[in-house]
């Protein structure tokens, strides 16, 4: 099962990243836990400089922007390899 974390304060962009991640996981028929992380100390743990951030299996894959669905799908597939 994949672990997906959306890092950010809970803004509209954070919600958009979460929605894209959920759609990508559903499209690939993957089981994934999706968690929102609003604790700034945890953002630093992942090396996030700007929100929103996306972490897949404890690896920061995107920060400071909203990724497109194709990018997120690629990161989820790569995480399975």
MONOR-V185014 format. One record per run of one state. SS is the DSSP state (helix for helix, strand for strand, loop for the rest). FROM is the first residue (numbers start at 1). LEN is the number of residues. If there is no record, write none. Layout:
ss=(SS & SS)
from=(FROM & FROM)
len=(LEN & LEN)
This chain:
ss=(loop & strand & loop & helix & loop & strand & loop & helix & loop & strand & loop & strand & loop & helix & loop)
from=(1 & 2 & 8 & 12 & 28 & 32 & 38 & 40 & 47 & 53 & 57 & 59 & 64 & 69 & 81)
len=(1 & 6 & 4 & 16 & 4 & 6 & 2 & 7 & 6 & 4 & 2 & 5 & 5 & 12 & 1)
